[in-house]
Amino acid sequence: MLKKIKCFVFIFAAIFAAAAQIAALPQNFSFEKAVSYGKQGSYDDAIREFSEVIDKQPDNASAYYNRGLMQYRKKNSEAAFSDFSKAIHNRPDYYQARFNRGVILLQKNDFQQAVQDFTSAITIHPEIQDAYLNRAKAYKEMGELDKAIADYDAIIKRHPDHAEAFYSRGFVYSMKGDFDSAIQNYTKAINLKPNDSQAYYQRALAYQKKGSPDKAQSDLLSSAVASKV
C-alpha cells in the first residue's frame, strides 16, 4: 500500500500544529477556515483559503503543505507535488512534506527520487515507519532487494508486531529465491494477522517452490477461507 491512506498520515495533526504556529498573524482566520473546510471535505474552499494565506505570506511552509494535501485529496497530484516542493523550499526540515512528495514520486514510478525523499524524511525524523516501508517498496521496484530487506528489518526492530513488514520482507525473500526465510516471514505475518489471505497464498507459493505440495495445498485452502472473512 503506498496507498493513499499512508500519504495522509500527518494531515490534520499538521494542520492543527500549523494553525497554532501562526495564531498571532492576521491571516490566521483564513487558515482556521481552511482547516474547517478541509475537515468537512470541502477541498476547493480549503484550497482557496490556504491560497489567501500564501498570497499574504508567501514563505508560509505550512500553508503550502496543507494546500498540497487538499490538492492530493482532489487527485491533483501535480499541484500537490508543487506545493509540497514549495513547503520544502521554505522549510527544508519539513519531513511530512518530504514524505508525501515521496509518495507521489513512488506512484509515478520515479523510484530513485522517491528514495531520496524518504531518506531525507527518515534522516530528519527516524521514527516514521511508513517512510521505511515506502522506501523499501521503491528499493524492491529498483531490484535493490538487500536494501529493501534492511528497511523491513528496521521497521520490525522498532515494531515487532508489524504484520505488513513481515509479509513484505517475506515477499522480497521469495524474489531472492530464499524460500525458507520467506516462509518464516509469512508465518510470522499470519500469526500476527490470521485472516491475511495473501500471506497464506504467498506462503503456499513458497512451499510449492520448496517441493512441499501438501503444505502448499493446505495454505491455498486457508487463503480461500480467509478471503471470505
LINMOPE-V356363 format. One record per residue. N is the residue number from 1. RES is the residue in one letter. SS is DSSP state (h for helix, s for strand, l for the rest). PHI is phi as a letter, one per 30 degrees, with the letter a starting at -180 (* if undefined). OMEGA is omega in whole degrees, -180 to 180 (999 if undefined). Layout:
BEGIN
N_RES_SS_PHI_OMEGA ; N_RES_SS_PHI_OMEGA
END
This chain:
BEGIN
1_M_l_*_153 ; 2_L_l_c_155 ; 3_K_l_e_-176 ; 4_K_h_d_-179 ; 5_I_h_e_-177 ; 6_K_h_d_179 ; 7_C_h_d_-173 ; 8_F_l_c_177 ; 9_V_l_e_-171 ; 10_F_l_c_-162 ; 11_I_h_e_-173 ; 12_F_h_d_173 ; 13_A_h_e_-180 ; 14_A_h_d_-179 ; 15_I_h_d_-179 ; 16_F_h_d_178 ; 17_A_h_d_-179 ; 18_A_h_d_-180 ; 19_A_h_d_179 ; 20_A_h_d_-177 ; 21_Q_h_d_-176 ; 22_I_l_c_-175 ; 23_A_l_e_-176 ; 24_A_l_d_-175 ; 25_L_l_c_-180 ; 26_P_l_e_-177 ; 27_Q_l_d_179 ; 28_N_h_e_-179 ; 29_F_h_d_177 ; 30_S_h_d_180 ; 31_F_h_d_180 ; 32_E_h_d_177 ; 33_K_h_d_179 ; 34_A_h_d_177 ; 35_V_h_e_-179 ; 36_S_h_d_179 ; 37_Y_h_d_180 ; 38_G_h_d_180 ; 39_K_h_d_-180 ; 40_Q_h_d_-177 ; 41_G_l_i_178 ; 42_S_l_c_-169 ; 43_Y_h_d_178 ; 44_D_h_d_179 ; 45_D_h_d_178 ; 46_A_h_d_179 ; 47_I_h_d_179 ; 48_R_h_d_-178 ; 49_E_h_d_176 ; 50_F_h_d_179 ; 51_S_h_d_177 ; 52_E_h_d_177 ; 53_V_h_d_-178 ; 54_I_h_d_178 ; 55_D_h_e_-178 ; 56_K_h_d_-176 ; 57_Q_l_b_-172 ; 58_P_l_d_177 ; 59_D_l_c_-179 ; 60_N_l_d_-177 ; 61_A_h_d_-178 ; 62_S_h_d_179 ; 63_A_h_d_177 ; 64_Y_h_d_-178 ; 65_Y_h_d_-176 ; 66_N_h_d_173 ; 67_R_h_d_176 ; 68_G_h_d_177 ; 69_L_h_d_179 ; 70_M_h_d_178 ; 71_Q_h_d_-180 ; 72_Y_h_d_177 ; 73_R_h_e_178 ; 74_K_l_d_180 ; 75_K_l_i_175 ; 76_N_l_c_-172 ; 77_S_h_d_-179 ; 78_E_h_d_178 ; 79_A_h_d_178 ; 80_A_h_d_179 ; 81_F_h_e_180 ; 82_S_h_d_-179 ; 83_D_h_d_177 ; 84_F_h_d_179 ; 85_S_h_d_178 ; 86_K_h_d_176 ; 87_A_h_d_179 ; 88_I_h_d_178 ; 89_H_h_e_-178 ; 90_N_h_d_178 ; 91_R_l_b_-174 ; 92_P_l_e_-180 ; 93_D_l_c_-179 ; 94_Y_l_d_-172 ; 95_Y_h_d_177 ; 96_Q_h_d_179 ; 97_A_h_d_178 ; 98_R_h_d_178 ; 99_F_h_d_-176 ; 100_N_h_d_175 ; 101_R_h_d_176 ; 102_G_h_d_177 ; 103_V_h_e_180 ; 104_I_h_d_178 ; 105_L_h_d_178 ; 106_L_h_d_179 ; 107_Q_h_d_177 ; 108_K_l_d_-178 ; 109_N_l_i_174 ; 110_D_l_c_-168 ; 111_F_h_d_-178 ; 112_Q_h_d_179 ; 113_Q_h_d_177 ; 114_A_h_d_178 ; 115_V_h_e_-179 ; 116_Q_h_d_180 ; 117_D_h_d_179 ; 118_F_h_d_178 ; 119_T_h_d_178 ; 120_S_h_d_179 ; 121_A_h_d_180 ; 122_I_h_d_179 ; 123_T_h_d_-179 ; 124_I_h_d_-175 ; 125_H_l_b_-171 ; 126_P_l_d_-176 ; 127_E_l_d_-179 ; 128_I_l_d_-176 ; 129_Q_h_d_-180 ; 130_D_h_d_178 ; 131_A_h_d_175 ; 132_Y_h_d_-178 ; 133_L_h_d_-179 ; 134_N_h_d_177 ; 135_R_h_d_177 ; 136_A_h_d_179 ; 137_K_h_d_177 ; 138_A_h_d_178 ; 139_Y_h_e_180 ; 140_K_h_d_180 ; 141_E_h_d_179 ; 142_M_h_d_-179 ; 143_G_l_i_179 ; 144_E_l_c_-168 ; 145_L_h_d_179 ; 146_D_h_d_177 ; 147_K_h_d_177 ; 148_A_h_d_179 ; 149_I_h_d_179 ; 150_A_h_d_178 ; 151_D_h_d_176 ; 152_Y_h_d_176 ; 153_D_h_e_-178 ; 154_A_h_d_178 ; 155_I_h_d_-175 ; 156_I_h_d_177 ; 157_K_h_d_-180 ; 158_R_h_d_-174 ; 159_H_l_b_-175 ; 160_P_l_d_177 ; 161_D_l_c_-176 ; 162_H_l_d_-174 ; 163_A_h_d_-178 ; 164_E_h_d_179 ; 165_A_h_d_177 ; 166_F_h_d_179 ; 167_Y_h_d_-177 ; 168_S_h_d_177 ; 169_R_h_d_176 ; 170_G_h_d_180 ; 171_F_h_d_180 ; 172_V_h_d_176 ; 173_Y_h_d_176 ; 174_S_h_d_178 ; 175_M_h_d_179 ; 176_K_l_d_-178 ; 177_G_l_i_178 ; 178_D_l_c_-172 ; 179_F_h_d_175 ; 180_D_h_d_179 ; 181_S_h_d_178 ; 182_A_h_d_-179 ; 183_I_h_d_178 ; 184_Q_h_e_-179 ; 185_N_h_d_177 ; 186_Y_h_d_179 ; 187_T_h_d_178 ; 188_K_h_d_178 ; 189_A_h_d_179 ; 190_I_h_d_178 ; 191_N_h_d_180 ; 192_L_h_d_-176 ; 193_K_l_b_-170 ; 194_P_l_d_-178 ; 195_N_l_c_180 ; 196_D_l_d_-176 ; 197_S_h_d_-179 ; 198_Q_h_d_178 ; 199_A_h_d_176 ; 200_Y_h_d_-177 ; 201_Y_h_d_-179 ; 202_Q_h_d_177 ; 203_R_h_d_176 ; 204_A_h_d_178 ; 205_L_h_d_179 ; 206_A_h_d_177 ; 207_Y_h_d_179 ; 208_Q_h_d_179 ; 209_K_h_d_-180 ; 210_K_l_d_-179 ; 211_G_l_i_178 ; 212_S_l_c_-173 ; 213_P_h_d_-180 ; 214_D_h_d_178 ; 215_K_h_d_178 ; 216_A_h_d_-180 ; 217_Q_h_d_178 ; 218_S_h_d_-180 ; 219_D_h_d_177 ; 220_L_h_d_176 ; 221_L_h_d_178 ; 222_S_h_d_178 ; 223_S_h_d_180 ; 224_A_h_d_179 ; 225_V_h_d_-178 ; 226_A_h_d_-179 ; 227_S_h_d_-179 ; 228_K_l_c_-178 ; 229_V_l_d_999
END
